Amino acid sequence: MRGISAGWMSLLLLAGCSSAHMQERNEAAASDRPSLEAARQALTEGQAGTSLAIARGVLASQPNNVGALAEAGDAEAQMGDRLSADTLYHRALSLSPHNVRARLGLAKMQIRDNVHGAELAFRAILVDRPRDPVVLNDLGYVLDLQERHKEAQDVYIDALASDPNRLSVRVNLALSLALSGQADKAEQMLRDLVANEAATPKIRLDLAVAQAIAGHNEEAAKTLSADLAPAQAKAALEGMEQLRPAGQVAK
């Protein structure tokens, strides 16, 4: 397996990792929970601006609402404002030092620049939440980015033991298998997910990754064409081919 280039790492950052944090207990008034749930749903759907507006609305009347601070931090991070996100996460932690979502947010922001530091941060969270499937999924993801695929797969299996139906873990396990030379198995796993779950652009991207690594270029191109223009699909496929084992040709 060849090293991960900066450009390809960016693609993996889009393809992998978990999409949502677990809910925190007792850190928001019951009346605020519907608003924060709406903010979380908007963020999951890629509407970071909407999520941020909702969280800011809660903070306008409750500036020390830890859940809203963490939610706003997640939205700022998704929109690329790392400084604002960092400030919001640290504000949340100053009020609630063990807040998992704020700690996860800070750990995630390390992934691009300091993947080993992110690993250590996720492991520190697991001291308090040893079987949390969200944290385990994130840990497995950063292990994969370091090409420690067997370790990552063991972590994903632990996560699935806690939550067998968590889709993000199943997807990341399949990608990890693809990266470690089991692309055909990964492709079948992801085909099953596309067939049995509500197919999303992200899952189709993950399937295309496995297809490209397996050398199934025509199938990968067809999968990508569902969501990308021809030029974009061609560029994405060229990037995916970087992870194909040396000597393996397209089929």
C-alpha positions as a LaTeX table, in Angstrom:
\begin{tabular}{lrrr}
\hline
Residue & $x$ (\AA) & $y$ (\AA) & $z$ (\AA) \\
\hline
Met1 & 0.00 & 0.00 & 0.00 \\
Arg2 & 1.41 & 3.35 & $-1.00$ \\
Gly3 & 1.46 & 6.37 & 1.29 \\
Ile4 & $-1.55$ & 8.66 & 1.34 \\
Ser5 & $-0.99$ & 11.89 & $-0.55$ \\
Ala6 & $-2.38$ & 15.17 & 0.72 \\
Gly7 & $-4.97$ & 15.29 & $-2.06$ \\
Trp8 & $-6.08$ & 11.73 & $-1.54$ \\
Met9 & $-6.22$ & 12.24 & 2.21 \\
Ser10 & $-8.70$ & 15.05 & 1.55 \\
Leu11 & $-10.89$ & 12.62 & $-0.39$ \\
Leu12 & $-10.75$ & 10.14 & 2.46 \\
Leu13 & $-11.67$ & 12.91 & 4.87 \\
Leu14 & $-14.84$ & 13.39 & 2.85 \\
Ala15 & $-15.51$ & 9.66 & 2.48 \\
Gly16 & $-14.99$ & 8.55 & 6.04 \\
Cys17 & $-15.53$ & 9.45 & 9.68 \\
Ser18 & $-18.76$ & 9.67 & 11.56 \\
Ser19 & $-21.43$ & 12.19 & 10.68 \\
Ala20 & $-22.91$ & 12.95 & 14.08 \\
His21 & $-22.04$ & 13.00 & 17.75 \\
Met22 & $-24.01$ & 11.30 & 20.49 \\
Gln23 & $-26.47$ & 13.37 & 22.49 \\
Glu24 & $-25.29$ & 14.88 & 25.76 \\
Arg25 & $-27.49$ & 14.51 & 28.79 \\
Asn26 & $-28.52$ & 17.27 & 31.19 \\
Glu27 & $-26.72$ & 20.06 & 29.37 \\
Ala28 & $-29.68$ & 21.78 & 27.73 \\
Ala29 & $-33.09$ & 22.63 & 29.06 \\
Ala30 & $-35.87$ & 20.38 & 27.81 \\
Ser31 & $-37.44$ & 23.32 & 25.96 \\
Asp32 & $-34.24$ & 23.84 & 23.97 \\
Arg33 & $-33.79$ & 20.25 & 22.85 \\
Pro34 & $-36.11$ & 20.47 & 19.81 \\
Ser35 & $-34.17$ & 23.49 & 18.55 \\
Leu36 & $-30.81$ & 21.81 & 19.03 \\
Glu37 & $-32.09$ & 18.62 & 17.45 \\
Ala38 & $-33.11$ & 20.68 & 14.43 \\
Ala39 & $-29.63$ & 22.23 & 14.36 \\
Arg40 & $-28.05$ & 18.77 & 14.47 \\
Gln41 & $-30.30$ & 17.52 & 11.67 \\
Ala42 & $-29.42$ & 20.54 & 9.53 \\
Leu43 & $-25.71$ & 19.91 & 10.09 \\
Thr44 & $-26.11$ & 16.23 & 9.17 \\
Glu45 & $-27.74$ & 17.34 & 5.92 \\
Gly46 & $-24.84$ & 19.69 & 5.15 \\
Gln47 & $-26.70$ & 22.89 & 6.04 \\
Ala48 & $-24.10$ & 24.29 & 8.41 \\
Gly49 & $-25.34$ & 27.87 & 8.09 \\
Thr50 & $-28.83$ & 26.87 & 9.19 \\
Ser51 & $-27.43$ & 24.83 & 12.07 \\
Leu52 & $-25.29$ & 27.75 & 13.20 \\
Ala53 & $-28.24$ & 30.17 & 13.06 \\
Ile54 & $-30.35$ & 27.87 & 15.24 \\
Ala55 & $-27.57$ & 27.38 & 17.78 \\
Arg56 & $-26.84$ & 31.10 & 17.86 \\
Gly57 & $-30.53$ & 31.73 & 18.49 \\
Val58 & $-30.39$ & 29.56 & 21.60 \\
Leu59 & $-27.17$ & 31.23 & 22.75 \\
Ala60 & $-28.70$ & 34.68 & 22.40 \\
Ser61 & $-30.91$ & 33.97 & 25.41 \\
Gln62 & $-28.74$ & 31.31 & 27.07 \\
Pro63 & $-25.06$ & 32.15 & 26.49 \\
Asn64 & $-23.92$ & 29.33 & 28.77 \\
Asn65 & $-25.92$ & 26.60 & 27.08 \\
Val66 & $-23.24$ & 23.95 & 26.59 \\
Gly67 & $-25.17$ & 21.99 & 23.99 \\
Ala68 & $-25.68$ & 25.07 & 21.86 \\
Leu69 & $-22.00$ & 26.04 & 22.19 \\
Ala70 & $-20.91$ & 22.61 & 20.97 \\
Glu71 & $-23.50$ & 22.69 & 18.18 \\
Ala72 & $-22.29$ & 26.09 & 17.02 \\
Gly73 & $-18.72$ & 24.82 & 17.17 \\
Asp74 & $-19.60$ & 21.88 & 14.94 \\
Ala75 & $-21.28$ & 24.20 & 12.44 \\
Glu76 & $-18.33$ & 26.61 & 12.37 \\
Ala77 & $-15.94$ & 23.69 & 11.91 \\
Gln78 & $-17.99$ & 22.35 & 8.99 \\
Met79 & $-17.92$ & 25.81 & 7.40 \\
Gly80 & $-14.14$ & 25.97 & 7.79 \\
Asp81 & $-13.89$ & 28.63 & 10.51 \\
Arg82 & $-11.55$ & 26.70 & 12.76 \\
Leu83 & $-10.76$ & 29.66 & 15.02 \\
Ser84 & $-14.42$ & 30.28 & 15.86 \\
Ala85 & $-15.02$ & 26.56 & 16.33 \\
Asp86 & $-12.03$ & 26.29 & 18.66 \\
Thr87 & $-13.30$ & 29.22 & 20.72 \\
Leu88 & $-16.78$ & 27.72 & 21.01 \\
Tyr89 & $-15.53$ & 24.26 & 21.97 \\
His90 & $-13.24$ & 25.67 & 24.66 \\
Arg91 & $-16.07$ & 27.81 & 25.98 \\
Ala92 & $-18.22$ & 24.68 & 26.26 \\
Leu93 & $-15.41$ & 22.82 & 28.04 \\
Ser94 & $-14.87$ & 25.69 & 30.47 \\
Leu95 & $-18.48$ & 25.14 & 31.57 \\
Ser96 & $-18.52$ & 21.34 & 31.27 \\
Pro97 & $-14.96$ & 19.91 & 31.18 \\
His98 & $-16.06$ & 16.41 & 30.14 \\
Asn99 & $-18.44$ & 17.42 & 27.36 \\
Val100 & $-17.90$ & 14.72 & 24.76 \\
Arg101 & $-19.10$ & 16.65 & 21.72 \\
Ala102 & $-16.75$ & 19.56 & 22.37 \\
Arg103 & $-13.86$ & 17.15 & 22.97 \\
Leu104 & $-14.69$ & 15.27 & 19.78 \\
Gly105 & $-14.92$ & 18.50 & 17.84 \\
Leu106 & $-11.45$ & 19.56 & 18.94 \\
Ala107 & $-10.07$ & 16.09 & 18.15 \\
Lys108 & $-11.60$ & 16.13 & 14.67 \\
Met109 & $-10.02$ & 19.50 & 13.91 \\
Gln110 & $-6.60$ & 17.93 & 14.43 \\
Ile111 & $-7.08$ & 15.24 & 11.79 \\
Arg112 & $-5.80$ & 17.16 & 8.78 \\
Asp113 & $-2.68$ & 18.58 & 10.42 \\
Asn114 & $-1.88$ & 16.19 & 13.27 \\
Val115 & $-3.49$ & 12.81 & 12.78 \\
His116 & $-1.49$ & 11.20 & 15.60 \\
Gly117 & $-2.60$ & 13.99 & 17.94 \\
Ala118 & $-6.19$ & 13.30 & 16.92 \\
Glu119 & $-5.67$ & 9.62 & 17.70 \\
Leu120 & $-4.43$ & 10.46 & 21.20 \\
Ala121 & $-7.40$ & 12.78 & 21.74 \\
Phe122 & $-9.90$ & 10.09 & 20.75 \\
Arg123 & $-8.16$ & 7.57 & 23.00 \\
Ala124 & $-8.39$ & 10.04 & 25.90 \\
Ile125 & $-12.15$ & 10.34 & 25.36 \\
Leu126 & $-12.46$ & 6.55 & 25.36 \\
Val127 & $-11.04$ & 6.46 & 28.88 \\
Asp128 & $-14.34$ & 8.01 & 29.97 \\
Arg129 & $-16.50$ & 6.36 & 27.27 \\
Pro130 & $-14.79$ & 3.01 & 26.57 \\
Arg131 & $-17.54$ & 1.44 & 24.48 \\
Asp132 & $-18.93$ & 4.52 & 22.78 \\
Pro133 & $-19.43$ & 3.56 & 19.10 \\
Val134 & $-19.08$ & 7.15 & 17.84 \\
Val135 & $-15.70$ & 7.64 & 19.49 \\
Leu136 & $-14.54$ & 4.17 & 18.44 \\
Asn137 & $-15.55$ & 4.93 & 14.87 \\
Asp138 & $-13.53$ & 8.14 & 14.87 \\
Leu139 & $-10.53$ & 6.33 & 16.35 \\
Gly140 & $-10.73$ & 3.63 & 13.68 \\
Tyr141 & $-10.87$ & 6.31 & 11.02 \\
Val142 & $-7.66$ & 8.03 & 12.13 \\
Leu143 & $-5.94$ & 4.65 & 12.38 \\
Asp144 & $-6.89$ & 4.02 & 8.75 \\
Leu145 & $-5.43$ & 7.40 & 7.79 \\
Gln146 & $-2.16$ & 6.19 & 9.32 \\
Glu147 & $-2.44$ & 2.96 & 7.28 \\
Arg148 & $-2.89$ & 0.88 & 10.45 \\
His149 & $-5.79$ & $-0.95$ & 8.89 \\
Lys150 & $-5.89$ & $-4.12$ & 11.00 \\
Glu151 & $-5.99$ & $-2.02$ & 14.18 \\
Ala152 & $-8.73$ & 0.11 & 12.65 \\
Gln153 & $-10.81$ & $-2.94$ & 11.73 \\
Asp154 & $-10.58$ & $-4.31$ & 15.27 \\
Val155 & $-11.83$ & $-0.94$ & 16.57 \\
Tyr156 & $-14.73$ & $-0.89$ & 14.10 \\
Ile157 & $-15.72$ & $-4.40$ & 15.20 \\
Asp158 & $-15.73$ & $-3.21$ & 18.81 \\
Ala159 & $-17.97$ & $-0.30$ & 17.76 \\
Leu160 & $-20.38$ & $-2.64$ & 16.00 \\
Ala161 & $-20.52$ & $-4.83$ & 19.09 \\
Ser162 & $-21.92$ & $-1.79$ & 20.90 \\
Asp163 & $-24.18$ & $-0.67$ & 18.05 \\
Pro164 & $-24.57$ & $-3.28$ & 15.27 \\
Asn165 & $-26.71$ & $-1.02$ & 13.10 \\
Arg166 & $-24.55$ & 2.10 & 13.05 \\
Leu167 & $-24.21$ & 2.81 & 9.35 \\
Ser168 & $-21.11$ & 5.02 & 9.52 \\
Val169 & $-19.14$ & 2.24 & 11.25 \\
Arg170 & $-20.19$ & $-0.34$ & 8.67 \\
Val171 & $-19.14$ & 1.99 & 5.86 \\
Asn172 & $-15.77$ & 2.77 & 7.45 \\
Leu173 & $-15.10$ & $-0.93$ & 8.07 \\
Ala174 & $-15.74$ & $-1.62$ & 4.39 \\
Leu175 & $-13.38$ & 1.17 & 3.33 \\
Ser176 & $-10.73$ & $-0.13$ & 5.71 \\
Leu177 & $-11.01$ & $-3.60$ & 4.19 \\
Ala178 & $-10.63$ & $-2.09$ & 0.72 \\
Leu179 & $-7.50$ & $-0.24$ & 1.78 \\
Ser180 & $-5.98$ & $-3.40$ & 3.24 \\
Gly181 & $-6.33$ & $-5.55$ & 0.13 \\
Gln182 & $-9.88$ & $-6.86$ & 0.52 \\
Ala183 & $-11.50$ & $-4.59$ & $-2.02$ \\
Asp184 & $-13.85$ & $-7.22$ & $-3.45$ \\
Lys185 & $-15.28$ & $-7.96$ & 0.00 \\
Ala186 & $-15.57$ & $-4.23$ & 0.69 \\
Glu187 & $-17.32$ & $-3.66$ & $-2.62$ \\
Gln188 & $-19.94$ & $-6.29$ & $-1.80$ \\
Met189 & $-20.49$ & $-4.84$ & 1.69 \\
Leu190 & $-21.06$ & $-1.38$ & 0.24 \\
Arg191 & $-23.30$ & $-2.70$ & $-2.55$ \\
Asp192 & $-25.47$ & $-4.26$ & 0.14 \\
Leu193 & $-25.63$ & $-0.94$ & 1.99 \\
Val194 & $-26.59$ & 0.94 & $-1.17$ \\
Ala195 & $-29.28$ & $-1.65$ & $-1.87$ \\
Asn196 & $-30.66$ & $-1.96$ & 1.66 \\
Glu197 & $-30.30$ & 1.58 & 3.04 \\
Ala198 & $-31.41$ & 4.91 & 1.67 \\
Ala199 & $-28.66$ & 5.44 & $-0.89$ \\
Thr200 & $-26.84$ & 8.73 & $-0.32$ \\
Pro201 & $-24.13$ & 10.43 & $-2.38$ \\
Lys202 & $-21.64$ & 9.67 & 0.40 \\
Ile203 & $-22.33$ & 5.92 & 0.38 \\
Arg204 & $-22.12$ & 5.88 & $-3.41$ \\
Leu205 & $-18.76$ & 7.67 & $-3.17$ \\
Asp206 & $-17.58$ & 5.02 & $-0.70$ \\
Leu207 & $-18.72$ & 2.27 & $-3.08$ \\
Ala208 & $-16.82$ & 3.93 & $-5.94$ \\
Val209 & $-13.67$ & 4.00 & $-3.79$ \\
Ala210 & $-13.90$ & 0.24 & $-3.20$ \\
Gln211 & $-14.64$ & $-0.40$ & $-6.88$ \\
Ala212 & $-11.66$ & 1.67 & $-7.99$ \\
Ile213 & $-9.30$ & $-0.04$ & $-5.55$ \\
Ala214 & $-10.57$ & $-3.42$ & $-6.78$ \\
Gly215 & $-9.73$ & $-2.33$ & $-10.33$ \\
His216 & $-13.37$ & $-2.13$ & $-11.45$ \\
Asn217 & $-12.98$ & 1.20 & $-13.19$ \\
Glu218 & $-16.06$ & 1.02 & $-15.39$ \\
Glu219 & $-18.30$ & 0.23 & $-12.44$ \\
Ala220 & $-16.67$ & 2.97 & $-10.34$ \\
Ala221 & $-17.20$ & 5.51 & $-13.13$ \\
Lys222 & $-20.85$ & 4.50 & $-13.42$ \\
Thr223 & $-21.32$ & 4.86 & $-9.65$ \\
Leu224 & $-19.70$ & 8.30 & $-9.64$ \\
Ser225 & $-21.80$ & 9.46 & $-12.59$ \\
Ala226 & $-24.91$ & 9.34 & $-10.40$ \\
Asp227 & $-23.72$ & 12.38 & $-8.46$ \\
Leu228 & $-20.89$ & 14.02 & $-10.42$ \\
Ala229 & $-20.49$ & 15.68 & $-13.79$ \\
Pro230 & $-18.31$ & 13.69 & $-16.24$ \\
Ala231 & $-15.20$ & 15.81 & $-15.67$ \\
Gln232 & $-15.60$ & 15.61 & $-11.90$ \\
Ala233 & $-16.14$ & 11.84 & $-12.02$ \\
Lys234 & $-13.03$ & 11.41 & $-14.17$ \\
Ala235 & $-10.90$ & 13.45 & $-11.75$ \\
Ala236 & $-12.29$ & 11.59 & $-8.73$ \\
Leu237 & $-11.58$ & 8.22 & $-10.33$ \\
Glu238 & $-8.00$ & 9.23 & $-11.11$ \\
Gly239 & $-7.51$ & 10.12 & $-7.46$ \\
Met240 & $-9.04$ & 6.87 & $-6.25$ \\
Glu241 & $-6.71$ & 4.85 & $-8.46$ \\
Gln242 & $-3.79$ & 6.07 & $-6.33$ \\
Leu243 & $-4.71$ & 3.55 & $-3.65$ \\
Arg244 & $-4.83$ & 0.56 & $-5.99$ \\
Pro245 & $-2.13$ & $-2.00$ & $-5.08$ \\
Ala246 & 0.98 & $-1.75$ & $-7.23$ \\
Gly247 & 0.83 & $-4.04$ & $-10.24$ \\
Gln248 & $-2.95$ & $-4.43$ & $-10.20$ \\
Val249 & $-4.61$ & $-3.31$ & $-13.41$ \\
Ala250 & $-8.12$ & $-2.08$ & $-14.07$ \\
Lys251 & $-10.61$ & $-4.77$ & $-15.03$ \\
\hline
\end{tabular}
